Amino acid sequence: MQEDATNVLFELLHDELISYVYSNDIDMKSKQISILESHGFRIGQSLAEQLTKDSSRFKDELEIMKFVCRDFWSAMYQKQVDNLRTNHQGVYVLQDNCFKLLKRISSGKQYLEFAPRFLAIPCGFVRGALANLGINSIVTAEVISMPAVKFQIMIQRV
């Protein structure tokens, strides 16, 4: 019962943050997305730190990505990522076939334009978690068909 209440509170907080950012007079859409993504980044950093505080170091990049797909995703969304793919050249694709934060949005094509605002914070979660684990990345999301989402992670090599 408490887990259900926590899930509802998480979803309501997510929705209210989006509503707040979009209700303010911020002219540029990219600025709104950036604000949401930066909030997610800070949360992702903190959660990754909490989840790994008693863990040994990860041996490589792929192991970190598996951690994100299993442990981190489970902590955020109570399920693991449905699919992880890589080209072994620094690009990873995480697919969630029933993304929790899009389940309540109608699957009609007219609602696809609203998807980016619901995916900015989760992109920040992933980027923040990876940054905490020593990986700089660019994270983008693409809606396949509601509520399925592909998160593309491009590792930034130094």
VOPAGU-2260 file (C-alpha; in pm, 1 decimal, decimal comma):
REM VOPAGU-2260
SITE   aa  ch    i         X         Y         Z
SITE  MET   A    0       0,0       0,0       0,0
SITE  GLN   A    1     277,8     244,4      90,1
SITE  GLU   A    2     455,6     170,3    -240,5
SITE  ASP   A    3     136,6     258,7    -433,0
SITE  ALA   A    4     109,0     588,4    -244,3
SITE  THR   A    5     475,1     663,9    -316,5
SITE  ASN   A    6     420,4     594,5    -686,8
SITE  VAL   A    7     121,4     826,0    -699,3
SITE  LEU   A    8     311,2    1100,5    -516,9
SITE  PHE   A    9     606,8    1064,4    -754,3
SITE  GLU   A   10     379,9    1093,2   -1058,4
SITE  LEU   A   11     193,9    1391,9    -912,2
SITE  LEU   A   12     518,8    1570,9    -826,9
SITE  HIS   A   13     647,7    1503,8   -1179,2
SITE  ASP   A   14     328,0    1640,1   -1334,4
SITE  GLU   A   15     322,9    1947,3   -1107,9
SITE  LEU   A   16     683,7    2032,7   -1185,3
SITE  ILE   A   17     604,9    2018,4   -1557,6
SITE  SER   A   18     292,4    2227,5   -1507,5
SITE  TYR   A   19     484,0    2485,9   -1304,1
SITE  VAL   A   20     764,6    2522,8   -1558,8
SITE  TYR   A   21     520,3    2549,0   -1850,1
SITE  SER   A   22     288,4    2791,8   -1670,3
SITE  ASN   A   23     565,0    3047,5   -1611,2
SITE  ASP   A   24     638,4    3299,7   -1881,2
SITE  ILE   A   25     941,8    3125,0   -2019,0
SITE  ASP   A   26     940,2    3210,5   -2387,3
SITE  MET   A   27    1150,6    2938,3   -2538,2
SITE  LYS   A   28    1040,2    2575,3   -2538,2
SITE  SER   A   29    1402,8    2458,9   -2524,3
SITE  LYS   A   30    1453,3    2660,2   -2204,7
SITE  GLN   A   31    1158,7    2481,1   -2042,6
SITE  ILE   A   32    1294,6    2141,1   -2144,6
SITE  SER   A   33    1638,7    2241,2   -2014,3
SITE  ILE   A   34    1496,8    2343,5   -1676,1
SITE  LEU   A   35    1312,0    2012,5   -1640,7
SITE  GLU   A   36    1615,4    1812,1   -1750,5
SITE  SER   A   37    1839,3    1989,1   -1497,3
SITE  HIS   A   38    1598,0    1903,4   -1213,7
SITE  GLY   A   39    1608,7    1540,5   -1323,6
SITE  PHE   A   40    1988,6    1552,4   -1344,9
SITE  ARG   A   41    2023,6    1650,2    -979,0
SITE  ILE   A   42    1779,7    1381,2    -869,7
SITE  GLY   A   43    1953,3    1117,1   -1082,9
SITE  GLN   A   44    2291,6    1206,4    -931,6
SITE  SER   A   45    2157,4    1174,4    -578,4
SITE  LEU   A   46    1973,5     849,7    -638,6
SITE  ALA   A   47    2274,3     686,8    -806,3
SITE  GLU   A   48    2487,3     788,4    -510,0
SITE  GLN   A   49    2240,5     630,8    -266,5
SITE  LEU   A   50    2202,8     311,5    -470,6
SITE  THR   A   51    2577,5     256,5    -509,0
SITE  LYS   A   52    2704,6     364,7    -166,6
SITE  ASP   A   53    2759,8       4,2     -53,1
SITE  SER   A   54    2860,4    -135,8    -392,7
SITE  SER   A   55    3199,9    -212,4    -533,0
SITE  ARG   A   56    3319,9     -13,9    -835,6
SITE  PHE   A   57    3183,6    -107,8   -1174,7
SITE  LYS   A   58    3441,1    -270,9   -1399,4
SITE  ASP   A   59    3334,3    -108,7   -1727,3
SITE  GLU   A   60    3083,5     107,0   -1910,3
SITE  LEU   A   61    2855,9    -183,7   -2000,7
SITE  GLU   A   62    2829,4    -287,2   -1636,2
SITE  ILE   A   63    2725,9      68,9   -1547,5
SITE  MET   A   64    2459,7      62,3   -1818,3
SITE  LYS   A   65    2327,2    -268,8   -1685,4
SITE  PHE   A   66    2308,6    -110,2   -1339,2
SITE  VAL   A   67    2103,2     175,6   -1486,5
SITE  CYS   A   68    1870,7     -69,6   -1664,2
SITE  ARG   A   69    1815,1    -292,1   -1361,5
SITE  ASP   A   70    1871,1    -123,3   -1027,7
SITE  PHE   A   71    1832,5     244,6   -1112,1
SITE  TRP   A   72    1526,0     192,7   -1335,2
SITE  SER   A   73    1367,6     -34,3   -1073,4
SITE  ALA   A   74    1419,5     228,5    -804,3
SITE  MET   A   75    1260,6     495,3   -1023,5
SITE  TYR   A   76     984,1     304,0   -1200,0
SITE  GLN   A   77     941,6     -30,3   -1014,2
SITE  LYS   A   78    1045,3    -229,0   -1321,7
SITE  GLN   A   79    1353,4    -294,9   -1527,7
SITE  VAL   A   80    1418,8    -159,6   -1875,8
SITE  ASP   A   81    1264,5    -389,5   -2136,8
SITE  ASN   A   82    1558,6    -382,2   -2374,6
SITE  LEU   A   83    1918,6    -255,9   -2382,4
SITE  ARG   A   84    2109,4    -228,7   -2708,4
SITE  THR   A   85    2450,1     -88,8   -2793,3
SITE  ASN   A   86    2661,1     -34,8   -3101,2
SITE  HIS   A   87    2975,3     -86,9   -2887,0
SITE  GLN   A   88    3092,8     258,1   -2991,6
SITE  GLY   A   89    2944,5     463,7   -2710,7
SITE  VAL   A   90    2577,4     461,8   -2805,4
SITE  TYR   A   91    2322,1     277,6   -2593,1
SITE  VAL   A   92    1946,1     251,4   -2640,7
SITE  LEU   A   93    1721,5     171,2   -2345,9
SITE  GLN   A   94    1366,9      75,6   -2438,5
SITE  ASP   A   95    1075,2      84,7   -2199,1
SITE  ASN   A   96     765,4     -58,5   -2367,9
SITE  CYS   A   97     525,0      78,4   -2106,8
SITE  PHE   A   98     686,8     389,3   -1963,7
SITE  LYS   A   99     518,1     474,4   -1636,7
SITE  LEU   A  100     505,3     851,8   -1686,9
SITE  LEU   A  101     329,9     821,5   -2024,3
SITE  LYS   A  102      72,7     554,4   -1935,0
SITE  ARG   A  103    -190,3     809,5   -1836,0
SITE  ILE   A  104    -159,6    1006,5   -2160,3
SITE  SER   A  105    -387,3     905,1   -2444,6
SITE  SER   A  106    -221,0     710,3   -2722,5
SITE  GLY   A  107    -362,6     937,5   -2992,7
SITE  LYS   A  108    -111,3    1096,9   -3228,1
SITE  GLN   A  109    -229,3    1445,8   -3128,0
SITE  TYR   A  110     -69,7    1392,3   -2784,9
SITE  LEU   A  111     278,0    1303,5   -2917,1
SITE  GLU   A  112     373,3    1672,4   -2918,7
SITE  PHE   A  113     340,0    1676,5   -2538,1
SITE  ALA   A  114     569,6    1377,1   -2484,5
SITE  PRO   A  115     900,4    1572,7   -2473,8
SITE  ARG   A  116     792,2    1765,7   -2166,4
SITE  PHE   A  117     716,6    1436,2   -1987,2
SITE  LEU   A  118    1051,8    1287,0   -2091,9
SITE  ALA   A  119    1287,1    1574,6   -2006,4
SITE  ILE   A  120    1305,6    1489,1   -1635,6
SITE  PRO   A  121    1365,2    1115,0   -1697,9
SITE  CYS   A  122    1642,1    1203,3   -1946,6
SITE  GLY   A  123    1793,7    1411,0   -1669,1
SITE  PHE   A  124    1760,0    1119,4   -1424,5
SITE  VAL   A  125    1966,9     897,8   -1653,7
SITE  ARG   A  126    2225,5    1163,8   -1738,6
SITE  GLY   A  127    2264,5    1252,4   -1369,5
SITE  ALA   A  128    2304,1     889,7   -1263,9
SITE  LEU   A  129    2566,1     831,5   -1532,1
SITE  ALA   A  130    2750,4    1152,1   -1437,9
SITE  ASN   A  131    2763,5    1033,8   -1077,9
SITE  LEU   A  132    2920,9     710,1   -1201,9
SITE  GLY   A  133    3183,3     895,3   -1406,4
SITE  ILE   A  134    3021,0     890,1   -1750,0
SITE  ASN   A  135    2943,3    1212,5   -1933,5
SITE  SER   A  136    2659,5    1163,9   -2177,8
SITE  ILE   A  137    2385,1    1313,3   -2386,9
SITE  VAL   A  138    2046,9    1150,2   -2325,6
SITE  THR   A  139    1751,2    1191,9   -2557,6
SITE  ALA   A  140    1416,0    1018,7   -2571,0
SITE  GLU   A  141    1188,4     919,7   -2854,7
SITE  VAL   A  142     830,7     800,8   -2826,6
SITE  ILE   A  143     776,3     499,3   -3046,9
SITE  SER   A  144     405,1     479,7   -2977,9
SITE  MET   A  145     247,2     574,3   -2648,8
SITE  PRO   A  146     358,0     464,8   -2389,3
SITE  ALA   A  147     672,3     301,0   -2537,4
SITE  VAL   A  148     991,2     508,9   -2519,1
SITE  LYS   A  149    1347,3     468,3   -2644,3
SITE  PHE   A  150    1614,2     653,3   -2447,9
SITE  GLN   A  151    1930,0     704,3   -2652,0
SITE  ILE   A  152    2250,8     758,5   -2456,3
SITE  MET   A  153    2555,4     891,8   -2636,2
SITE  ILE   A  154    2870,2     867,9   -2427,0
SITE  GLN   A  155    3087,0    1178,8   -2445,8
SITE  ARG   A  156    3449,3    1071,6   -2477,1
SITE  VAL   A  157    3714,6    1308,9   -2346,9
